């Protein structure tokens, strides 16, 4: 009798575990079925957001680099090798009323 009761209790526990596992699986399936398209949509939005952040970062780095090059150009460091497009802003004032009027280029 006693073994029979223990056996029944154990069987009930196993059935309970199976039911719980099955219900969790069903819940997950319901969640994935209902939110599958939303999940894909959110994933695409995240990718575009990350790409946008990456582009912003690259743009900021390029802007900082060009500003440094312009400052160095005004200081005369890159007077030999002036990258294209940097000669345009040369006549703007640097730190107040002092201006650089012309950068002499050598024939390198």
C-alpha positions as a Markdown table, in Angstrom:
| # | Residue | x | y | z |
|---|---|---|---|---|
| 1 | Unk | 0.0 | 0.0 | 0.0 |
| 2 | Unk | 2.7 | 2.4 | 1.0 |
| 3 | Unk | 4.7 | 1.8 | -2.1 |
| 4 | Unk | 1.6 | 2.3 | -4.2 |
| 5 | Unk | 1.0 | 5.8 | -2.6 |
| 6 | Unk | 4.6 | 6.8 | -3.2 |
| 7 | Unk | 4.4 | 5.6 | -6.8 |
| 8 | Unk | 1.1 | 7.6 | -7.3 |
| 9 | Unk | 2.7 | 10.8 | -5.7 |
| 10 | Unk | 5.7 | 10.4 | -8.0 |
| 11 | Unk | 3.5 | 9.9 | -11.0 |
| 12 | Unk | 1.5 | 13.1 | -10.1 |
| 13 | Unk | 4.7 | 15.1 | -9.7 |
| 14 | Unk | 5.9 | 13.9 | -13.1 |
| 15 | Unk | 2.6 | 14.8 | -14.7 |
| 16 | Unk | 2.7 | 18.2 | -13.0 |
| 17 | Unk | 6.2 | 18.8 | -14.4 |
| 18 | Unk | 5.1 | 17.7 | -17.9 |
| 19 | Unk | 2.1 | 20.0 | -17.7 |
| 20 | Unk | 4.2 | 22.9 | -16.6 |
| 21 | Unk | 6.8 | 22.3 | -19.3 |
| 22 | Unk | 4.0 | 22.0 | -21.9 |
| 23 | Unk | 2.3 | 25.1 | -20.7 |
| 24 | Unk | 5.5 | 27.1 | -20.8 |
| 25 | Unk | 6.1 | 25.8 | -24.3 |
| 26 | Unk | 2.6 | 26.8 | -25.4 |
| 27 | Unk | 3.0 | 30.2 | -23.8 |
| 28 | Unk | 6.2 | 30.8 | -25.7 |
| 29 | Unk | 4.6 | 29.7 | -28.9 |
| 30 | Unk | 1.7 | 32.0 | -28.4 |
| 31 | Unk | 4.0 | 34.8 | -27.6 |
| 32 | Unk | 6.2 | 34.2 | -30.7 |
| 33 | Unk | 3.2 | 33.7 | -33.0 |
| 34 | Unk | 1.6 | 37.0 | -31.9 |
| 35 | Unk | 4.7 | 39.1 | -31.7 |
| 36 | Unk | 6.7 | 37.5 | -34.5 |
| 37 | Unk | 6.1 | 40.3 | -36.9 |
| 38 | Unk | 6.5 | 42.9 | -34.2 |
| 39 | Unk | 9.8 | 41.3 | -33.2 |
| 40 | Unk | 11.1 | 41.4 | -36.8 |
| 41 | Unk | 9.9 | 45.0 | -37.1 |
| 42 | Unk | 11.7 | 46.0 | -33.8 |
| 43 | Unk | 14.8 | 44.1 | -35.0 |
| 44 | Unk | 14.8 | 46.1 | -38.2 |
| 45 | Unk | 14.3 | 49.4 | -36.3 |
| 46 | Unk | 17.2 | 48.5 | -34.0 |
| 47 | Unk | 19.4 | 47.8 | -37.0 |
| 48 | Unk | 18.5 | 51.1 | -38.7 |
| 49 | Unk | 19.0 | 52.9 | -35.4 |
| 50 | Unk | 22.4 | 51.3 | -34.9 |
| 51 | Unk | 23.4 | 52.1 | -38.5 |
| 52 | Unk | 22.3 | 55.7 | -37.9 |
| 53 | Unk | 24.4 | 55.9 | -34.7 |
| 54 | Unk | 27.3 | 54.4 | -36.6 |
| 55 | Unk | 26.9 | 57.0 | -39.4 |
| 56 | Unk | 26.6 | 59.8 | -36.9 |
| 57 | Unk | 29.8 | 58.6 | -35.2 |
| 58 | Unk | 31.7 | 58.4 | -38.5 |
| 59 | Unk | 30.4 | 61.8 | -39.5 |
| 60 | Unk | 31.5 | 63.3 | -36.2 |
| 61 | Unk | 35.0 | 61.8 | -36.6 |
| 62 | Unk | 35.3 | 63.1 | -40.1 |
| 63 | Unk | 34.2 | 66.6 | -39.0 |
| 64 | Unk | 36.7 | 66.6 | -36.1 |
| 65 | Unk | 39.4 | 65.4 | -38.4 |
| 66 | Unk | 38.7 | 68.0 | -41.0 |
| 67 | Unk | 38.6 | 70.7 | -38.3 |
| 68 | Unk | 42.0 | 69.6 | -37.0 |
| 69 | Unk | 43.4 | 69.6 | -40.6 |
| 70 | Unk | 42.1 | 73.1 | -41.1 |
| 71 | Unk | 43.6 | 74.3 | -37.9 |
| 72 | Unk | 46.9 | 72.7 | -38.7 |
| 73 | Unk | 46.7 | 74.2 | -42.2 |
| 74 | Unk | 46.2 | 77.6 | -40.7 |
| 75 | Unk | 49.2 | 77.1 | -38.4 |
| 76 | Unk | 51.3 | 76.1 | -41.5 |
| 77 | Unk | 51.9 | 72.5 | -40.7 |
| 78 | Unk | 50.4 | 71.1 | -43.9 |
| 79 | Unk | 51.4 | 74.0 | -46.2 |
| 80 | Unk | 53.0 | 71.5 | -48.6 |
| 81 | Unk | 50.2 | 69.0 | -49.0 |
| 82 | Unk | 46.8 | 70.7 | -48.7 |
| 83 | Unk | 43.9 | 68.3 | -49.1 |
| 84 | Unk | 41.3 | 69.3 | -51.6 |
| 85 | Unk | 38.6 | 71.6 | -50.2 |
| 86 | Unk | 40.6 | 72.9 | -47.3 |
| 87 | Unk | 41.8 | 76.0 | -49.2 |
| 88 | Unk | 38.2 | 77.4 | -49.2 |
| 89 | Unk | 38.0 | 78.3 | -45.6 |
| 90 | Unk | 41.5 | 79.7 | -45.3 |
| 91 | Unk | 40.4 | 83.4 | -45.3 |
| 92 | Unk | 38.1 | 83.0 | -42.2 |
| 93 | Unk | 39.4 | 84.6 | -39.0 |
| 94 | Unk | 41.4 | 82.5 | -36.6 |
| 95 | Unk | 41.0 | 83.4 | -32.9 |
| 96 | Unk | 39.8 | 86.9 | -33.3 |
| 97 | Unk | 40.8 | 89.6 | -35.9 |
| 98 | Unk | 43.9 | 87.8 | -37.1 |
| 99 | Unk | 43.4 | 86.2 | -40.5 |
| 100 | Unk | 45.5 | 84.0 | -42.7 |
| 101 | Unk | 45.2 | 85.4 | -46.2 |
| 102 | Unk | 47.2 | 82.9 | -48.3 |
| 103 | Unk | 48.8 | 79.6 | -47.9 |
| 104 | Unk | 51.9 | 79.1 | -50.1 |
| 105 | Unk | 52.1 | 75.7 | -51.7 |
| 106 | Unk | 55.3 | 74.2 | -52.8 |
| 107 | Unk | 55.7 | 72.1 | -55.9 |
| 108 | Unk | 56.0 | 68.7 | -54.2 |
